[in-house]
C-alpha cells in the first residue's frame, strides 16, 4: 500500500487543468483550453516459422506527439496579452513565407507544463515542431484553434531533475 502524504500548502495533491500552465518556447500560452501528449514505443513482434505465438517484442522506435487547443482571440490592432491572435501571430505555427522558406527553417522548441500551485514542472517535451493546425467555427460555439506537434522526447518529473 502506498504511503499517505500529508496535505501541503498547495491544497489538493491532484493535478487539474485549473492548475496547469502551458509554456511554448519559454512563454506561457494565453487562452489555452487543453493539451495532451503521447509517448509511443514502437514494438516489432518476432515471429518465427513453426510457431503460432510471438516469441518476443523488440523495441524499434520511439515517437512523441503533443496537441494543444487554444481559444481564438481577435485584437483590434496588433496582438496583445489580452488578445494574442492567431497561432501564426503567436509564433506557435509557422508562417508560410513566399515559397515555404519559413517552414523549411523551423527550429525545434521546448514545451513544458507547470503546476501553478507548487511551481513544479510536471512535463517537458523537447525537440517540438508543429505538424498541423485546424479550427472549428459553429453557430453557438467558442472558436478553438487546435495544433499538433511532433517531438523528440517527453519527460515527466521522474526524469526532469534526475
N, CA, C and O of each residue as an XYZ file, in Angstrom:
648
protein
N       0.844     -1.181      0.000
C       0.000      0.000      0.000
C       0.890      1.245      0.000
O       1.903      1.293      0.698
N       0.509      2.229     -0.773
C       1.280      3.468     -0.872
C       1.155      4.277      0.411
O       0.108      4.296      1.058
N       2.238      4.938      0.758
C       2.229      5.774      1.963
C       1.376      7.008      1.728
O       1.388      7.582      0.639
N       0.653      7.408      2.728
C      -0.158      8.626      2.651
C       0.725      9.841      2.871
O       1.471      9.912      3.848
N       0.635     10.776      1.972
C       1.385     12.017      2.119
C       0.495     13.071      2.746
O      -0.685     13.158      2.406
N       1.025     13.867      3.643
C       0.199     14.915      4.237
C      -0.117     15.999      3.214
O       0.655     16.236      2.286
N      -1.265     16.656      3.396
C      -1.596     17.777      2.526
C      -0.611     18.901      2.809
O      -0.095     19.028      3.919
N      -0.367     19.690      1.819
C       0.598     20.776      1.978
C      -0.070     22.109      1.721
O      -1.292     22.197      1.610
N       0.741     23.139      1.629
C       0.205     24.482      1.405
C      -0.278     24.690     -0.021
O      -0.774     25.772     -0.338
N      -0.151     23.685     -0.902
C      -0.646     23.825     -2.268
C      -2.058     23.259     -2.426
O      -2.586     23.235     -3.538
N      -2.674     22.807     -1.344
C      -4.023     22.272     -1.414
C      -4.009     20.809     -1.804
O      -3.156     20.050     -1.344
N      -4.938     20.411     -2.642
C      -5.037     19.018     -3.054
C      -3.799     18.580     -3.823
O      -3.138     19.392     -4.469
N      -3.497     17.304     -3.748
C      -2.357     16.750     -4.478
C      -2.723     16.391     -5.909
O      -1.842     16.101     -6.718
N      -3.997     16.406     -6.230
C      -4.447     16.023     -7.564
C      -4.283     17.187     -8.531
O      -4.838     18.266     -8.322
N      -3.524     16.959     -9.580
C      -3.267     17.973    -10.601
C      -4.501     18.123    -11.480
O      -5.121     17.128    -11.858
N      -4.860     19.357    -11.805
C      -6.041     19.619    -12.632
C      -5.732     20.709    -13.643
O      -4.732     21.417    -13.535
N      -6.609     20.827    -14.622
C      -6.438     21.848    -15.653
C      -6.421     23.258    -15.099
O      -5.749     24.128    -15.653
N      -7.149     23.503    -14.017
C      -7.171     24.839    -13.420
C      -5.819     25.217    -12.819
O      -5.550     26.395    -12.587
N      -4.980     24.231    -12.571
C      -3.642     24.479    -12.009
C      -2.558     24.458    -13.077
O      -1.414     24.817    -12.799
N      -2.899     24.044    -14.299
C      -1.893     23.816    -15.339
C      -1.511     25.106    -16.052
O      -2.363     25.908    -16.436
N      -0.216     25.278    -16.215
C       0.318     26.356    -17.052
C       1.067     25.702    -18.205
O       1.879     24.800    -17.998
N       0.790     26.162    -19.413
C       1.361     25.609    -20.634
C       2.330     26.638    -21.211
O       1.933     27.759    -21.531
N       3.593     26.260    -21.344
C       4.628     27.152    -21.866
C       5.139     26.623    -23.196
O       5.459     25.441    -23.322
N       5.214     27.499    -24.183
C       5.745     27.173    -25.500
C       6.974     28.028    -25.731
O       6.878     29.253    -25.790
N       8.127     27.393    -25.862
C       9.386     28.101    -26.091
C       9.638     29.167    -25.015
O      10.121     30.259    -25.314
N       9.305     28.835    -23.760
C       9.565     29.725    -22.634
C       8.491     30.744    -22.336
O       8.591     31.459    -21.339
N       7.457     30.837    -23.171
C       6.384     31.815    -22.981
C       5.087     31.108    -22.627
O       4.698     30.144    -23.286
N       4.416     31.591    -21.580
C       3.133     30.989    -21.211
C       2.115     31.275    -22.298
O       1.986     32.407    -22.763
N       1.387     30.231    -22.702
C       0.381     30.363    -23.752
C      -0.919     30.846    -23.123
O      -1.485     30.191    -22.249
N      -1.384     32.014    -23.588
C      -2.639     32.574    -23.084
C      -3.819     31.873    -23.761
O      -3.716     31.458    -24.915
N      -4.898     31.747    -23.070
C      -6.147     31.208    -23.597
C      -6.047     29.749    -24.043
O      -6.824     29.315    -24.893
N      -5.112     28.993    -23.487
C      -5.045     27.562    -23.791
C      -6.198     26.875    -23.074
O      -6.423     27.106    -21.886
N      -6.927     26.029    -23.795
C      -8.055     25.340    -23.172
C      -7.758     23.877    -22.884
O      -8.526     23.212    -22.190
N      -6.660     23.379    -23.408
C      -6.302     21.995    -23.134
C      -5.085     21.579    -23.926
O      -4.738     22.196    -24.933
N      -4.446     20.532    -23.465
C      -3.320     19.963    -24.193
C      -3.183     18.502    -23.818
O      -3.629     18.078    -22.752
N      -2.563     17.735    -24.702
C      -2.306     16.338    -24.402
C      -1.044     15.896    -25.111
O      -0.713     16.389    -26.190
N      -0.346     14.965    -24.495
C       0.883     14.438    -25.058
C       0.830     12.937    -25.140
O       0.079     12.281    -24.418
N       1.644     12.396    -26.035
C       1.681     10.957    -26.222
C       3.121     10.517    -26.450
O       3.864     11.118    -27.226
N       3.485      9.460    -25.757
C       4.797      8.850    -25.896
C       4.553      7.419    -26.363
O       3.805      6.676    -25.727
N       5.180      7.032    -27.468
C       4.931      5.708    -28.036
C       6.248      4.962    -28.238
O       7.204      5.489    -28.808
N       6.269      3.740    -27.764
C       7.381      2.843    -28.053
C       6.872      1.862    -29.092
O       5.969      1.072    -28.820
N       7.452      1.915    -30.285
C       7.034      1.013    -31.354
C       7.704     -0.341    -31.139
O       8.930     -0.438    -31.080
N       6.892     -1.372    -31.024
C       7.393     -2.728    -30.799
C       7.144     -3.572    -32.044
O       6.063     -3.533    -32.630
N       8.147     -4.325    -32.434
C       8.032     -5.222    -33.586
C       8.012     -6.658    -33.065
O       8.902     -7.057    -32.314
N       7.002     -7.435    -33.460
C       6.956     -8.825    -32.983
C       7.985     -9.691    -33.697
O       8.219     -9.546    -34.896
N       8.587    -10.583    -32.945
C       9.488    -11.583    -33.521
C       8.637    -12.826    -33.741
O       8.251    -13.516    -32.798
N       8.357    -13.090    -35.015
C       7.523    -14.235    -35.381
C       8.384    -15.230    -36.149
O       9.022    -14.886    -37.144
N       8.390    -16.446    -35.678
C       9.248    -17.464    -36.279
C       8.403    -18.560    -36.927
O       7.236    -18.760    -36.591
N       9.031    -19.255    -37.860
C       8.361    -20.381    -38.508
C       8.064    -21.484    -37.493
O       8.765    -21.642    -36.493
N       7.040    -22.214    -37.771
C       6.665    -23.374    -36.972
C       6.240    -23.009    -35.553
O       6.356    -23.824    -34.638
N       5.741    -21.767    -35.368
C       5.256    -21.359    -34.052
C       4.199    -20.285    -34.256
O       4.464    -19.248    -34.863
N       3.020    -20.536    -33.754
C       1.928    -19.578    -33.905
C       2.099    -18.365    -33.005
O       1.659    -17.269    -33.353
N       2.730    -18.545    -31.857
C       2.882    -17.458    -30.875
C       4.076    -16.565    -31.228
O       5.047    -17.002    -31.846
N       3.969    -15.326    -30.822
C       5.076    -14.377    -30.951
C       6.132    -14.748    -29.925
O       5.800    -15.015    -28.770
N       7.412    -14.770    -30.331
C       8.495    -15.123    -29.417
C       8.811    -13.988    -28.451
O       9.008    -14.217    -27.258
N       8.857    -12.777    -28.964
C       9.094    -11.592    -28.130
C       8.757    -10.342    -28.939
O       8.531    -10.404    -30.147
N       8.730     -9.230    -28.257
C       8.551     -7.930    -28.912
C       9.831     -7.129    -28.719
O      10.358     -7.030    -27.611
N      10.322     -6.556    -29.821
C      11.577     -5.822    -29.809
C      11.285     -4.336    -30.058
O      10.609     -3.996    -31.028
N      11.790     -3.453    -29.191
C      11.579     -2.028    -29.438
C      12.381     -1.570    -30.656
O      13.588     -1.797    -30.738
N      11.691     -0.920    -31.605
C      12.352     -0.467    -32.834
C      12.151      1.022    -33.093
O      12.710      1.561    -34.048
N      11.371      1.685    -32.269
C      11.140      3.108    -32.488
C      10.559      3.782    -31.267
O       9.994      3.135    -30.385
N      10.708      5.093    -31.231
C      10.173      5.918    -30.139
C       9.632      7.190    -30.768
O      10.340      7.859    -31.521
N       8.386      7.532    -30.467
C       7.764      8.720    -31.041
C       7.034      9.505    -29.957
O       6.491      8.943    -29.006
N       7.041     10.817    -30.135
C       6.337     11.710    -29.220
C       5.468     12.659    -30.040
O       5.911     13.218    -31.043
N       4.233     12.830    -29.598
C       3.353     13.839    -30.191
C       2.756     14.681    -29.070
O       2.677     14.248    -27.921
N       2.344     15.874    -29.424
C       1.764     16.803    -28.466
C       0.686     17.592    -29.194
O       0.884     18.004    -30.337
N      -0.448     17.806    -28.546
C      -1.557     18.567    -29.128
C      -2.007     19.634    -28.145
O      -1.973     19.433    -26.931
N      -2.424     20.760    -28.682
C      -2.941     21.832    -27.828
C      -4.161     22.464    -28.479
O      -4.258     22.561    -29.702
N      -5.071     22.882    -27.647
C      -6.247     23.617    -28.083
C      -6.190     24.999    -27.444
O      -6.043     25.130    -26.229
N      -6.306     26.018    -28.274
C      -6.150     27.395    -27.809
C      -7.306     28.218    -28.352
O      -7.566     28.204    -29.555
N      -8.008     28.941    -27.471
C      -9.117     29.773    -27.924
C      -8.623     30.835    -28.889
O      -7.553     31.412    -28.696
N      -9.403     31.090    -29.922
C      -9.048     32.103    -30.923
C      -9.474     33.465    -30.404
O     -10.632     33.664    -30.038
N      -8.543     34.394    -30.375
C      -8.846     35.762    -29.968
C      -8.610     36.690    -31.154
O      -7.908     36.343    -32.104
N      -9.209     37.876    -31.080
C      -9.052     38.864    -32.137
C      -8.677     40.181    -31.484
O      -9.394     40.682    -30.618
N      -7.557     40.735    -31.901
C      -7.111     42.031    -31.381
C      -7.614     43.133    -32.310
O      -7.803     42.909    -33.506
N      -7.827     44.312    -31.757
C      -8.244     45.444    -32.587
C      -7.007     46.218    -33.027
O      -6.929     47.435    -32.860
N      -6.063     45.512    -33.578
C      -4.769     46.058    -33.977
C      -3.743     44.966    -33.787
O      -4.018     43.797    -34.058
N      -2.568     45.333    -33.327
C      -1.529     44.331    -33.067
C      -1.963     43.426    -31.927
O      -2.717     43.838    -31.046
N      -1.480     42.181    -31.951
C      -1.840     41.253    -30.882
C      -1.256     41.720    -29.556
O      -0.215     42.375    -29.499
N      -1.971     41.355    -28.489
C      -1.571     41.743    -27.140
C      -1.701     40.526    -26.229
O      -2.144     39.467    -26.673
N      -1.317     40.667    -24.959
C      -1.529     39.590    -23.993
C      -3.011     39.309    -23.804
O      -3.402     38.178    -23.518
N      -3.835     40.338    -23.964
C      -5.281     40.191    -23.789
C      -5.899     39.506    -24.996
O      -6.855     38.744    -24.848
N      -5.371     39.763    -26.190
C      -5.863     39.151    -27.423
C      -4.664     38.748    -28.284
O      -4.273     39.484    -29.190
N      -4.081     37.573    -27.998
C      -2.852     37.192    -28.687
C      -2.999     36.856    -30.170
O      -1.996     36.796    -30.880
N      -4.230     36.635    -30.657
C      -4.424     36.416    -32.080
C      -4.198     34.990    -32.524
O      -4.378     34.051    -31.749
N      -3.799     34.828    -33.784
C      -3.672     33.506    -34.397
C      -2.439     32.767    -33.891
O      -1.549     33.350    -33.273
N      -2.416     31.477    -34.170
C      -1.260     30.663    -33.805
C      -0.007     31.132    -34.530
O       1.095     31.057    -33.985
N      -0.174     31.615    -35.757
C       0.968     32.128    -36.515
C       1.461     33.436    -35.916
O       2.666     33.682    -35.855
N       0.534     34.269    -35.479
C       0.921     35.537    -34.859
C       1.658     35.299    -33.543
O       2.551     36.063    -33.178
N       1.280     34.239    -32.834
C       1.927     33.907    -31.565
C       3.245     33.156    -31.753
O       3.965     32.920    -30.783
N       3.562     32.780    -32.987
C       4.794     32.043    -33.240
C       4.699     30.565    -32.902
O       5.718     29.879    -32.832
N       3.489     30.069    -32.691
C       3.287     28.659    -32.368
C       3.263     27.815    -33.637
O       3.755     26.687    -33.648
N       2.696     28.357    -34.694
C       2.682     27.696    -36.003
C       3.386     28.622    -36.979
O       3.191     29.835    -36.917
N       4.208     28.077    -37.888
C       4.991     28.961    -38.761
C       4.157     29.611    -39.852
O       3.185     29.035    -40.341
N       4.554     30.815    -40.221
C       4.008     31.449    -41.416
C       4.633     30.747    -42.610
O       5.728     30.195    -42.499
N       3.958     30.761    -43.742
C       4.446     30.048    -44.922
C       5.633     30.756    -45.565
O       6.584     30.101    -45.993
N       5.591     32.083    -45.636
C       6.612     32.820    -46.375
C       6.242     32.875    -47.840
O       5.105     32.573    -48.203
N       7.166     33.248    -48.673
C       6.900     33.370    -50.107
C       6.845     32.007    -50.787
O       5.950     31.743    -51.590
N       7.814     31.133    -50.461
C       7.898     29.823    -51.104
C       8.058     28.707    -50.072
O       8.639     27.663    -50.371
N       7.554     28.920    -48.882
C       7.646     27.898    -47.836
C       8.939     27.940    -47.055
O       9.224     27.028    -46.278
N       9.733     28.995    -47.250
C      11.047     29.050    -46.596
C      10.945     29.087    -45.083
O      11.831     28.572    -44.401
N       9.896     29.676    -44.540
C       9.778     29.716    -43.071
C       9.523     28.333    -42.491
O       9.957     28.031    -41.379
N       8.830     27.508    -43.229
C       8.605     26.132    -42.780
C       9.911     25.350    -42.851
O      10.213     24.559    -41.958
N      10.681     25.568    -43.904
C      11.948     24.862    -44.063
C      12.982     25.296    -43.026
O      13.943     24.571    -42.766
N      12.789     26.468    -42.439
C      13.735     26.995    -41.458
C      13.287     26.779    -40.014
O      13.845     27.378    -39.095
N      12.286     25.929    -39.813
C      11.788     25.676    -38.452
C      12.896     25.152    -37.545
O      13.662     24.267    -37.927
N      12.968     25.705    -36.351
C      13.883     25.166    -35.350
C      13.043     24.567    -34.220
O      11.994     25.109    -33.874
N      13.494     23.467    -33.651
C      12.723     22.844    -32.572
C      12.718     23.705    -31.312
O      13.668     24.436    -31.030
N      11.628     23.598    -30.568
C      11.481     24.337    -29.315
C      11.163     23.353    -28.195
O      11.017     22.153    -28.424
N      11.061     23.885    -26.982
C      10.695     23.085    -25.815
C       9.351     23.560    -25.285
O       9.080     24.759    -25.221
N       8.526     22.610    -24.909
C       7.220     22.873    -24.298
C       7.263     22.297    -22.894
O       7.821     21.221    -22.678
N       6.677     23.007    -21.937
C       6.552     22.386    -20.618
C       5.240     22.754    -19.962
O       4.641     23.795    -20.233
N       4.816     21.851    -19.080
C       3.580     22.010    -18.311
C       3.985     22.144    -16.853
O       4.727     21.317    -16.320
N       3.490     23.192    -16.219
C       3.862     23.500    -14.840
C       2.623     23.528    -13.953
O       1.552     23.969    -14.371
N       2.786     23.051    -12.728
C       1.734     23.159    -11.711
C       1.792     24.570    -11.133
O       2.789     24.961    -10.525
N       0.729     25.321    -11.327
C       0.673     26.712    -10.871
C       0.823     26.816     -9.360
O       1.452     27.753     -8.868
N       0.255     25.871     -8.615
C       0.281     25.955     -7.152
C       1.660     25.735     -6.559
O       2.085     26.480     -5.676
N       2.361     24.719     -7.036
C       3.657     24.382     -6.450
C       4.836     24.948     -7.236
O       5.944     25.049     -6.710
N       4.598     25.318     -8.501
C       5.679     25.783     -9.364
C       6.469     24.645     -9.985
O       7.407     24.887    -10.745
N       6.102     23.405     -9.673
C       6.824     22.236    -10.167
C       6.504     21.988    -11.636
O       5.341     22.029    -12.036
N       7.532     21.730    -12.440
C       7.344     21.365    -13.837
C       7.060     19.870    -13.886
O       7.856     19.061    -13.409
N       5.906     19.507    -14.473
C       5.477     18.112    -14.488
C       5.824     17.398    -15.787
O       6.066     16.190    -15.783
N       5.852     18.129    -16.896
C       6.187     17.541    -18.193
C       7.075     18.501    -18.961
O       6.858     19.712    -18.946
N       8.084     17.947    -19.638
C       8.922     18.697    -20.559
C       8.939     17.920    -21.869
O       9.302     16.744    -21.895
N       8.545     18.579    -22.956
C       8.562     17.975    -24.278
C       9.623     18.716    -25.083
O       9.543     19.932    -25.254
N      10.620     17.979    -25.577
C      11.766     18.599    -26.237
C      11.792     18.267    -27.726
O      11.278     17.237    -28.163
N      12.408     19.174    -28.496
C      12.509     18.972    -29.940
C      11.174     19.110    -30.633
O      10.893     18.384    -31.587
N      10.342     20.036    -30.168
C       8.970     20.198    -30.643
C       8.931     20.994    -31.949
O       9.543     22.055    -32.068
N       8.191     20.449    -32.935
C       7.937     21.155    -34.194
C       6.458     20.982    -34.546
O       5.910     19.892    -34.387
N       5.805     22.058    -35.026
C       4.390     21.947    -35.391
C       4.213     21.088    -36.638
O       5.043     21.118    -37.546
N       3.119     20.320    -36.674
C       2.845     19.480    -37.840
C       1.494     19.772    -38.485
O       1.327     19.539    -39.682
N       0.530     20.276    -37.723
C      -0.762     20.647    -38.325
C      -1.511     21.599    -37.400
O      -1.266     21.651    -36.194
N      -2.419     22.341    -37.996
C      -3.337     23.180    -37.214
C      -4.710     23.131    -37.864
O      -4.828     22.921    -39.071
N      -5.744     23.327    -37.057
C      -7.099     23.405    -37.585
C      -7.947     24.234    -36.641
O      -7.537     24.533    -35.520
N      -9.119     24.599    -37.097
C     -10.058     25.344    -36.268
C     -11.464     24.893    -36.619
O     -11.694     24.264    -37.652
N     -12.396     25.225    -35.741
C     -13.795     24.897    -35.972
C     -14.653     26.066    -35.506
O     -14.508     26.555    -34.385
N     -15.548     26.503    -36.385
C     -16.471     27.590    -36.059
C     -17.884     27.036    -36.148
O     -18.279     26.465    -37.165
N     -18.638     27.211    -35.073
C     -20.041     26.802    -35.070
C     -20.906     27.999    -34.706
O     -20.409     29.006    -34.202
N     -22.189     27.884    -34.962
C     -23.101     28.998    -34.747
C     -23.155     29.458    -33.295
O     -23.295     30.655    -33.043
N     -23.050     28.558    -32.350
C     -23.196     28.912    -30.938
C     -21.975     28.536    -30.105
O     -22.078     28.412    -28.884
N     -20.828     28.353    -30.742
C     -19.658     27.877    -30.008
C     -18.534     28.886    -29.965
O     -18.504     29.851    -30.729
N     -17.620     28.644    -29.062
C     -16.399     29.428    -28.953
C     -15.375     28.789    -29.891
O     -15.237     27.566    -29.919
N     -14.664     29.605    -30.651
C     -13.724     29.079    -31.636
C     -12.409     28.697    -30.967
O     -11.802     29.483    -30.239
N     -11.997     27.481    -31.236
C     -10.712     26.998    -30.734
C      -9.806     26.703    -31.923
O     -10.261     26.267    -32.981
N      -8.526     26.948    -31.725
C      -7.500     26.570    -32.691
C      -6.813     25.348    -32.116
O      -6.394     25.355    -30.959
N      -6.696     24.315    -32.904
C      -6.045     23.093    -32.453
C      -4.754     22.928    -33.228
O      -4.732     23.067    -34.451
N      -3.689     22.634    -32.522
C      -2.398     22.480    -33.172
C      -1.747     21.180    -32.690
O      -1.778     20.846    -31.506
N      -1.162     20.465    -33.646
C      -0.469     19.215    -33.347
C       1.017     19.397    -33.599
O       1.433     20.143    -34.485
N       1.807     18.694    -32.792
C       3.254     18.782    -32.876
C       3.858     17.383    -32.888
O       3.258     16.429    -32.393
N       5.031     17.277    -33.451
C       5.884     16.106    -33.267
C       7.025     16.559    -32.367
O       7.342     17.747    -32.305
N       7.635     15.616    -31.674
C       8.714     15.977    -30.754
C       9.717     14.835    -30.679
O       9.481     13.743    -31.195
N      10.836     15.109    -30.027
C      11.897     14.116    -29.890
C      11.756     13.333    -28.587
O      11.842     12.105    -28.594
N      11.539     14.033    -27.462
C      11.387     13.342    -26.181
C      10.305     14.002    -25.331
O      10.000     15.184    -25.488
N       9.738     13.211    -24.432
C       8.807     13.721    -23.426
C       9.261     13.171    -22.077
O       9.429     11.963    -21.911
N       9.453     14.058    -21.136
C       9.877     13.647    -19.800
C       8.853     14.108    -18.775
O       8.217     15.149    -18.940
N       8.700     13.323    -17.713
C       7.878     13.781    -16.592
C       8.799     14.061    -15.407
O      10.021     13.995    -15.537
N       8.215     14.370    -14.266
C       9.038     14.798    -13.121
C      10.016     13.718    -12.649
O      10.986     14.031    -11.958
N       9.780     12.466    -13.006
C      10.712     11.398    -12.639
C      12.028     11.510    -13.410
O      13.053     10.990    -12.969
N      11.998     12.187    -14.559
C      13.203     12.304    -15.402
C      13.743     13.715    -15.494
O      14.907     13.902    -15.848
N      12.934     14.709    -15.187
C      13.329     16.104    -15.415
C      14.544     16.495    -14.601
O      15.486     17.080    -15.135
N      14.537     16.183    -13.328
C      15.657     16.575    -12.456
C      16.482     15.385    -12.013
O      17.128     15.423    -10.966
N      16.459     14.322    -12.815
C      17.191     13.101    -12.435
C      18.668     13.216    -12.758
O      19.430     12.283    -12.505
